[in-house]
Amino acid sequence: MITMTVEHALRIQAEHLAHYSALYPHRAHELAAALALATSAHELEPGKQYPVYVVNRHIPRGGWFETSIPEIREREDALRAKAALANAGAAAEPAL
């Protein structure tokens, strides 16, 4: 089982916040505020190793940013729609 401490997860979270804030500076304050609301690290014991799935419930990281930034969500939605159209077109082609 993969484990991590609260401190390790918070360091990663801070790195991710810095990274996405640099990529989307117009969203930096919004991201920081939403992240603070989504984080409940205080519910975990400092220094203790927890399974990653437990840490993920309390300390959002990478994927949270991907789903919280509208520009990324819109790009992902467009890619999914394009793939769905391509799959629908392939399914409609007669078999040889």
Residue frames relative to the residue before (quaternion, step in Angstrom):
aa qw qx qy qz dx dy dz
M 1.0000 0.0000 0.0000 0.0000 0.00 0.00 0.00
I 0.3722 -0.7135 0.5506 0.2220 3.55 -0.98 0.87
T 0.0456 -0.8057 0.5905 -0.0111 3.56 -0.87 1.00
M 0.0048 -0.7741 0.6323 0.0319 3.53 -1.33 0.26
T 0.4673 -0.6532 0.5148 0.2999 3.52 -1.29 0.34
V 0.6654 -0.4739 0.3970 0.4183 3.52 -1.33 0.28
E 0.6578 0.5328 -0.3111 0.4320 3.56 0.90 -0.95
H 0.6502 0.5104 -0.3166 0.4653 3.58 0.96 -0.87
A 0.6686 0.4995 -0.2995 0.4624 3.58 0.90 -0.93
L 0.6579 0.5043 -0.3153 0.4620 3.60 0.98 -0.78
R 0.6088 0.5303 -0.3545 0.4717 3.61 1.09 -0.63
I 0.6523 0.4965 -0.3105 0.4812 3.59 0.94 -0.88
Q 0.6333 0.5375 -0.3273 0.4504 3.57 0.95 -0.88
A 0.6618 0.5038 -0.3038 0.4646 3.59 0.93 -0.90
E 0.6393 0.5130 -0.3243 0.4722 3.59 1.02 -0.78
H 0.6593 0.5010 -0.3071 0.4690 3.58 0.98 -0.83
L 0.6295 0.5218 -0.3368 0.4669 3.59 0.99 -0.78
A 0.6525 0.5053 -0.3147 0.4689 3.59 0.92 -0.85
H 0.6539 0.5271 -0.3060 0.4483 3.58 0.95 -0.92
Y 0.7366 0.4151 -0.2446 0.4747 3.59 0.71 -1.04
S 0.6042 0.5427 -0.3564 0.4619 3.60 1.11 -0.55
A 0.6428 0.5047 -0.3184 0.4803 3.57 1.10 -0.68
L 0.6781 0.4846 -0.2884 0.4714 3.59 1.03 -0.77
Y 0.7852 0.1650 -0.0536 0.5944 3.57 1.10 -0.79
P 0.0751 -0.8582 0.5055 0.0476 3.61 0.61 1.11
H 0.6212 0.5457 -0.3446 0.4445 3.60 1.10 -0.58
R 0.7095 0.4145 -0.2502 0.5120 3.60 1.26 -0.22
A 0.3761 0.7808 -0.4536 0.2076 3.61 1.25 -0.11
H 0.7031 0.4509 -0.2795 0.4735 3.61 0.77 -0.95
E 0.6326 0.5353 -0.3155 0.4622 3.57 1.01 -0.84
L 0.6630 0.5030 -0.2995 0.4665 3.58 0.96 -0.90
A 0.6630 0.5118 -0.3096 0.4501 3.57 0.88 -0.93
A 0.6670 0.4961 -0.3050 0.4647 3.59 0.94 -0.84
A 0.6756 0.4839 -0.2975 0.4700 3.60 0.89 -0.89
L 0.6378 0.5310 -0.3201 0.4568 3.56 1.04 -0.80
A 0.6277 0.5330 -0.3325 0.4598 3.58 0.99 -0.80
L 0.6697 0.4940 -0.2955 0.4691 3.58 0.99 -0.81
A 0.7031 0.4760 -0.2568 0.4617 3.58 1.07 -0.75
T 0.6538 0.5248 -0.3000 0.4552 3.58 1.24 -0.36
S 0.0025 -0.7923 0.6095 -0.0279 3.54 -0.92 0.99
A 0.0774 0.8460 -0.5192 0.0930 3.55 0.96 0.94
H 0.5778 0.6141 -0.3681 0.3918 3.58 1.14 -0.59
E 0.6198 0.5544 -0.3364 0.4420 3.59 1.23 -0.34
L 0.6779 0.4415 -0.2809 0.5163 3.58 1.30 -0.19
E 0.5073 -0.6633 0.4701 0.2859 3.55 -1.15 0.69
P 0.4652 -0.6896 0.4761 0.2851 3.62 -0.73 1.01
G 0.8220 0.2729 -0.2119 0.4526 3.54 -1.12 0.77
K 0.6028 0.5632 -0.3568 0.4383 3.60 1.20 -0.28
Q 0.4102 -0.6836 0.5470 0.2555 3.55 -1.08 0.77
Y 0.0568 -0.7845 0.6176 0.0020 3.57 -0.86 1.01
P 0.5566 -0.5490 0.4742 0.4049 3.59 -1.16 0.44
V 0.6034 -0.5973 0.3858 0.3610 3.57 -1.01 0.80
Y 0.6332 0.5404 -0.3559 0.4246 3.61 0.95 -0.72
V 0.6220 0.5097 -0.3406 0.4872 3.61 1.12 -0.56
V 0.6506 0.5147 -0.3094 0.4649 3.57 0.91 -0.93
N 0.6367 0.5562 -0.3273 0.4222 3.59 0.97 -0.86
R 0.6337 0.5387 -0.3303 0.4463 3.60 1.08 -0.64
H 0.7650 0.3834 -0.1741 0.4873 3.57 1.14 -0.65
I 0.7951 0.2031 -0.0761 0.5664 3.57 1.10 -0.68
P 0.2002 -0.8103 0.5407 0.1047 3.59 0.02 1.28
R 0.0380 -0.7793 0.6254 0.0012 3.52 -1.11 0.79
G 0.8977 0.0815 -0.0699 0.4272 3.58 -1.25 -0.54
G 0.7573 0.3974 -0.2281 0.4653 3.58 0.46 -1.17
W 0.5796 0.5822 -0.3751 0.4293 3.56 1.11 -0.62
F 0.6571 0.5023 -0.3090 0.4695 3.59 0.95 -0.86
E 0.6364 0.5515 -0.3252 0.4302 3.56 0.95 -0.90
T 0.7427 0.3850 -0.2265 0.4988 3.59 1.01 -0.73
S 0.6681 0.5240 -0.2966 0.4372 3.60 1.23 -0.27
I 0.6686 0.4729 -0.2948 0.4923 3.58 1.21 -0.34
P 0.4462 -0.7374 0.4327 0.2643 3.60 -0.42 1.19
E 0.6385 0.5392 -0.3462 0.4264 3.61 0.91 -0.79
I 0.6598 0.4870 -0.3092 0.4816 3.58 1.01 -0.77
R 0.6400 0.5242 -0.3257 0.4577 3.59 0.94 -0.88
E 0.6599 0.5095 -0.3096 0.4573 3.60 0.92 -0.90
R 0.6472 0.5095 -0.3126 0.4731 3.59 0.97 -0.85
E 0.6649 0.4968 -0.2984 0.4712 3.60 0.94 -0.88
D 0.6340 0.5268 -0.3262 0.4626 3.59 1.00 -0.81
A 0.6525 0.5112 -0.3076 0.4673 3.58 0.98 -0.86
L 0.6525 0.5043 -0.3146 0.4701 3.60 0.98 -0.80
R 0.6461 0.5089 -0.3201 0.4701 3.60 1.01 -0.81
A 0.6472 0.5131 -0.3194 0.4645 3.60 0.97 -0.82
K 0.6464 0.5162 -0.3146 0.4656 3.57 0.97 -0.85
A 0.6580 0.4992 -0.3046 0.4744 3.59 0.97 -0.85
A 0.6367 0.5253 -0.3304 0.4577 3.60 0.99 -0.79
L 0.6504 0.5052 -0.3172 0.4703 3.58 0.98 -0.79
A 0.6513 0.5100 -0.3121 0.4672 3.55 0.98 -0.85
N 0.6619 0.4965 -0.3038 0.4722 3.59 0.98 -0.82
A 0.6396 0.5177 -0.3266 0.4650 3.59 1.02 -0.78
G 0.6514 0.5116 -0.3072 0.4685 3.57 1.04 -0.81
A 0.6596 0.5007 -0.3123 0.4656 3.58 0.97 -0.77
A 0.6492 0.5155 -0.3115 0.4646 3.57 1.05 -0.74
A 0.6710 0.5078 -0.2953 0.4524 3.60 1.11 -0.64
E 0.5659 0.6051 -0.3899 0.4019 3.61 1.21 -0.36
P 0.4715 -0.6730 0.4823 0.3037 3.60 -0.92 0.81
A 0.4896 -0.6473 0.5021 0.2986 3.53 -1.12 0.73
L 0.3822 -0.7305 0.5188 0.2264 3.59 -1.03 0.73
